[in-house]
Amino acid sequence: MIIKSDYIRDRLSFIESKVKNDTKQKLYDINKTAEDIFMHLLNDVYGWQLVNANDIKSNFPAIDLIDTHNEIVIQVTSSMDDSKVVSTIEKFAKFADDKYKDGAYKQYADYDLKMFYIKEKPDKFSKATLTKIDNQGMRDDDFLGIEDINTNVSANLDIAKKVSETLSKLIHDKVCELDISKHLATNAIKSNIIGREKELQEIDEQLKASKTLLVKGIGGIGKSTIASNYLHRHKDEYDYYGFFEGIDGFIKDLETKFDIKVEDGRDRLDIVLHKLMGLNENKLLVIDDVKDIKENQEKLEKILGLEHSGYKIILTSREEMEDIEQYDLEVLSMDDAKEFFNSIHKVDDEVLLEEILEEYLDFHALFIEMTAKTLNIKKRTLSLAQLMNQFRNRDFTKIKRDDIQSYHKFLDNFSINDVVLNNEENLLFIKRISILPSIKISFEGLYQFLVCDDEDKLEEFLIVLVRNGWLIEFKNGYKFHQILQDYIRERYTPSLEDIEKIVEYFYEYTSKDDIWIDFLEAITQFLEKFNFKNKKVLELYFSIGKIYFKKYGDYERAKKYLLLNERVWEELKISYDIEHTYHLLADIYEKSEKIDSAFKYINQALKIFKDKKEEKSIVTCYDNLGGIYWTDSRINNNDSQRLDKALFYYQKALDFYLSTTDIIQQANIYNNISLVYKDKKDYSNAHKFLEKAFALDIDDKKEVAQFYNNRGELYTEEGEYELAEKDILLAFNMREELYLDYELDENHDYFAESYDNLAIIYLKQEEYRKAKIEQDKAIEIWSYNHDNNYGYLVDARERLVLIEKEL
């Protein structure tokens, strides 16, 4: 008890003396430090729950410490004259005024006001001051000083123990004996961080349990920021602390701090560690971005041994380390990512921002920061929509920035360059990866796509990419950051020779059922952008155009790639069956109701097929000509001459197929002839040919569904609404089965056709509410595929106006 009391008196006396001397020299930093010290001591002595007033409100007037639980406010001062007491009381009295600071401090107006003197308490006050004190309701025991702490310490062992521990923690003897500040490093500690509250709490819990902790994560996701911020938040809990950049930075900074002159033959790290062991009490060290852990294993083991000398240690690294507790830092959450982006550049379109964060930035902190900064450029400002367009076109790295010359300059410094870009084989792998889509890809997929001969070598390479933040690793695959892919494409553009095997692989892949359309789209986009062309590129354009047309019913994309195919063929001047491209383009233009272009391409295809005497292809062209004339007739109010031309060419095609066993083609042409007769208002023949189509009993759900749909339309024109509805619903149910079997997309035009036909039936029966429901569904799908269905969409919207008018 006597020892503790003496220690406490000595420490309090030191503080009092320090305040007096510093005040004489007009140095007031100690006053601020003393506020926090005595806040803890008063809590120990009186059981209060004081906090710094500025932690509640910045620049809190009149008082320094607040206990909202016990309703106490305290002014901590080193001034002993009356004016300090009077000014404190007068300022505090204003708290009760509603007009003072808009009533911001009124809730504290009835708290008990106390004064704490860092130096000795005043002996007496003037009469005027005593009157002020009485009016405020202050008593003698509201004026506290160091002597009151000493009195309570001497009287109570528990209080003495608490105060002793607090002083030991806050003011260690070494602070007085050595000219060593609490902050052991010269590096600034980052105080700001957006989000990451959960992670900071989890790191704190793990560090308390283990004393040493490795914060591990891929490059650029914020390991340094979170470790630095953790140190900033907790530094007041430690007697010494420091943030160091790597092992070399740790040694160098502490040599400077301790003024160490290294003698020959002595280990620099050993000397630094010896000095650190001489510092008592609580210490926290953060060593950031530790590299080459295996090579530095011995050094790290020595540093981690400091935990036995009262140190807690945080390491951050991209690498694994044995025998140390590890915290795996992941990318930002959606909410934290949005908050971080908006802290740099505020945007209003939350939906678009979420799409950019998830699809293109992968919630990666560094990419979010660099991207948000691109929205503020001198002389012009990019919108979020323009930014999204840059990503979709894979042109983002071309954006020039003010703080660095371009995004490339930042990426040039990304730490993987030495590992990848200076190795010819690795660079070839990374070039090939750069043309793939930025989506999750299995290891097996990468092995196939990259045309790699050594699985082990590829696996080792992927580990390096993951560690350095270029790839995201999932349980069953990897995802390459698009920003880094685009950087490689622009900075180290793959040649056609580099990627030719990938082009060949995917050309052969297009013949399979499970088409990877994302990969085809990414590769062909790259080929187009860099104007690469050879026969394999030519064939790939045709294949992807055919897939979009036949499998997805996406006429615009199909047309884009088929026109690219035509252009490359014209530039290469090589032997190639271009007539198949012409044939598909004619089909697309017919379905898009661009009749002149349809006739142009079908006639070009027909001429080549006739020159080659390819009878079956000639007949297919006749079938297509029938379709073009039929579509042209509908555009021209069912023009009879065009309808007759359609029948003529359909009949020519039918004559050929009737001589074969191809019943699917026979059924399709019977169906088409039926449609022509329907437009001619010859319903008898329309039914006759449609029944011939049904009679063939083909095993093709998609085509049979179309037959039922067409018969439903025929019944509708004849006013047989019950029969019409039955057939339309049969067609719709068959299409739903195809959707469940993944043969149709939920937004396929076939569904819109069914909804539209039902709307017409209900409209004719004056069931307007039912008609509106179906018409809305049709319009929604046709709007989704707007370019394919402009004419249908116009008709449907006009019909909806009529329906709504009746409602």
Phi, psi and omega in degrees: 000317181293319181298313180299317181297318179296317179300317182294316180299317180299316182292319179292323177295323178297316180297315181299316180294320180297319179296315181300311183295317181293323180296320177300325180271009181060037174252117190246005181299326182297330180298318179295317178299318181297324177306312182290323179297310184287336173303312180294320182293318179296323175298319178296317187285314189254357181073022179281175178233053183291143170228163178292129183301327181290343175284341177271310175220131179297140180057046180297125184282152166075322188231162184247327184233145181225138169239100182286339179286313180264001177057058180233140171233144185226136170261122177261127187214154171253001180271134184254356186278165184298327187300327179294318179295313183297313182295323178296314180296317182294318179294319181293326181298332181292342182302331183282348183277123180301330184278342182288115181052037181057032177073019186294337185246010184299329183296342181260000188299328182265006178291158176282125180269132178227158176242138172237128183258122179291319172271191181295155180286152177297147178287320183204164176238160176290164180299319181298319180292320179298324177297316178299317181297316180297316180299328179283344181083021180275143179251176181300321183284002172275355178251107188246155177208184183300324180299328177293324176295314180300320180298313180293324177297316181294331186270343189219117182297319180298318178296317180301319180296314180298313183294321179298314180296320179296314180295323179297323180286319188274327183227093180276150181306324183298333179299326180279323188276328181248149177271058182241119178282164181299324183275112188275350184238160178270346183290139178291147178258127182285126181264338185262141175205143178255125180071207176066018181296318179299316182295318180298320179293318180293321177297317179299316181296318180292322181292322177298325183280331191240342181074329175233142185211134173257118173268109186249142177185166180291166182296136170086006183265002172109023179299314181297316182297315184290323179292318179295318179293322177301316179298318179300317183291330189248003186299329181289349178275356186236151176284326179221148179203159179195148177242122187234147181262097178076171182294317180297319177296323177301311182293313184297314182297320182283331172300318177293317183298316182268003180054050183275130172254110187284128177269154180301137176087350181263141181283125183300316182296318181300320180294316179299315181295324178298318178296317181297324180293341179280350178271127183268175175071209190269136182219146178228127178239137173239121177247112190266147172053058177284125183246163175051056185300319181298316181292332183255019186303316182296317179297317182294322178297320177296316181295317181294339176296345178296344179299336179279356178246027175086015181261144163250140189227131172245127172250146169239140182197162172269353187251160175283155175214134181280156172061036174212139177300138185238138173243118181273111180273123180263178177292172182292152170288166179302313183296316179294322180296316179296317180297319180295313179302312183292336177290337179266315178212117184284130176233154184261331184277090185293323181295314180294321178298316179300321179296317179296315182298319185278314187276327189245333182252349175056028180058026184273120190303314184293320178293324177297314180298311183294324181289315180300325180291336180289346181282349175243100181235137181305139176076347176201157180234130176278139173275165178297324179294320177294323177298315178300320180297321177299319179295313183298324179275000180057045179241014190297324185291350179278348182294126178278144181234160184275320185283336168226153188302323176198170177299330180302320184298321175297313184290332176302330183269358178296132200294353184279350188308314183295327184285321189256306194286345178261008178243120188300317182290317178297321180296324177296317177301314185291327175296317180294320178298327186295340181265356178276161179289154178275071178224169181293130180231134179290161176300318180299320179297314179298320179300319179287311188294324184277358180051059184259141183261349187229104182297318182297318180295320178295318181298317178298320180295318179295324177300317178297317180296318179296313183301324183267006172086013179272333179237144170263130180262129174250177179299321185238029179167192184223154175226125180273132178298128183297322179304318181284326174300313182295325177300313180297316182300323182277321188273324182230057189307122177298142173276166177298326178295323180299323190247005187301323181292328177292318178300316179297318181300313184284333173297315178293329182291333183295345179278351181273165184285318185273077184290132175266082189295327179299321180289317178299317181297315181295316183292315180292327175299318178295315181300319180293315185300320183260011173055042176277140181207131167203186186296323180294322177296316178304312181293324180295319177302316180296316183297315182290326176297319179294321179297313181298324182282309187282318187270319187253348182063028180262092188292322184293314178294319178302313180299319181304311185284328177290324176291325174297318177302314180297317182295315181296320178300316180296326180283323184281330181056049181244166178290122184197144182280072184294341183299332179289327174294314178301318183298313180293320178299320178299318179297317180296313181296325177295316181289336176270002178062033174254082196291320181300315179294323179298313179298320182302310186284325181291325179289324176295317179295315182299320180299316181292318180297322179292320178298323181272355180057042177268092190302314184296320179292325177299316180297321178299322177294320176301317178300316179294322178297322175301317179294322180293315178297322179296315178297318180298322180295320181294323178295329183255044174056047178055048179304125188295323181295318179293323178295322178294321177297320179299315179298322181299310183286325176298319181295321178299318179292318181298319181303321180291311186292334177293341177271001180242181177258014182279084185287337179293316178294321177300312181298318180298318181288322173304316179298315181296319178298321177301318180296321179296314179296326177299317180290335176278000182067020177264078189292331179298308178293327179300313178294320183302312183285329178291323177295327176296324178295314178297322186296335180287344174051055182284152182261064180220098186302321184296315181289319180295321176301321179294322178299315178298320179299315182294323177292325176299318177296321179297314177298324179298315179297329180276357180082011178270074191291325180295314177295322180299311182298319180300314181291321180296318179292324175300314179299316182297316180297321178294323179291325176296321177298320178296322178297316180294332177273008178066025176265344178230146173280148182296342178256021181293147182300334180302320180293321178298320179300316179297313180299318181296318180295321177295320179299319180296316179300312183292325178296315181294332178270003179063030173262080195289324180294315177296322179298318182296317180302313182290322181293321177300319180297316180297316181297321180300315181289315180295330176292323178298320178252051191307314187295331181281338196229033186303313182296314178299321183295319178298313180299317183295320180291323176295321179293322179296324177299317178297318180297312182294329178296321179290329179286000000 
